């Protein structure tokens, strides 16, 4: 069994001619090399921006990987933080750059891979590829990788997350190692003069869905208990109607836009809405906007909602009281990073992450007691980190607390029923393209979303009341 050298293999070489290898780190701490053209593109951009940093232009800070490989369009490398950022999921992964001499395994385009139980081949990180190649050149048949001290993938007979102690390196075929951990493929590539060792495109890993669901489910349970214990009793529906209306002795000569009957006749909901406090012919005017309706029609409309003590005029949408929605329990997180959004190059970016788990519909939802799905979570959204963007962020926090961001309904894109959908407050879910209308640049977005928030009763006045 061969003994392993120091993990910092690149440091032992003194050759002035070097090859750069770029890698990304998955959730288990394992490093994966980028594909050949992607790595070459990253290195070219890195060298160019490094030169700009020393006075030859403005530093862009970021490298969009989609320009090298269209399948990687969601990915951006943020150079100041050495992070790979996935725009459609918000996942962040560490990246690193290693220099190897041209006579090393990476310099000659040699990649070592290991075979998993499902038959897929995964590349070792570049320094391990180089070490394995050295051991093969020395004629060693069994190589000990544990002393390398690096994060290594588990082998076919290992438990998940464990480190294989040894790697058999007999090669009955020139292109694959025997059914064990390692396989070798020699690929010599030359792009922009850089013969780079690469094998797989980045596919950020996520924690198992079962773990996420379990954690989210527990937090939802706790929130439900707190809400039931500390919640204040809701007002009676008839009292809500009386709070925001004044009864008219003589009804105006116009139609009630709720039941479409004349205000001078019985409410169209008198046969389905029973009230001891409001008569079938009672007519009232809302105190702010002065629109008139059958009071029984307003009562029916209120009882058909989530009965939160607020009322919204069906004619002009004026809100009375504090409007709340039917958003299921979940979590809202906010982060910031230096990368700029197109159209907002003078500031960084605010990342909002919403996470709502699957659950059971409550009495305020379309089908109480029936399960609802929560597709596409966590969902990532972006705002410019400037004064206007920060104001929108604070208002979105208010909207989240009032359960107005999402609701349970029918998806307009898939047609799926009983699922969590957006609730008329548009969000930007993409950073660097606006083909679908969900990205940047969009000079009118902040103004438009402020108007949408105001339509839900969330305005700057709400911030002053906090």
PyMOL commands that set and color helices and strands:
alter all, ss='L'
color gray80, all
select helices_A, chain A and resi 9-12+36-56+65-67+70-72+126-137+146-148+209-230+237-244+295-303+387-401+445-455+460-465
alter helices_A, ss='H'
color red, helices_A
select strands_A, chain A and resi 18-25+31-33+62-64+75-78+83-86+92-101+110-115+121-123+142-144+166-168+183-186+245-248+283-286+292-294+311-312+319-320+331-337+349-355+359-360+371-372+379-384+406-409+419-422
alter strands_A, ss='S'
color yellow, strands_A
deselect
rebuild
show_as cartoon
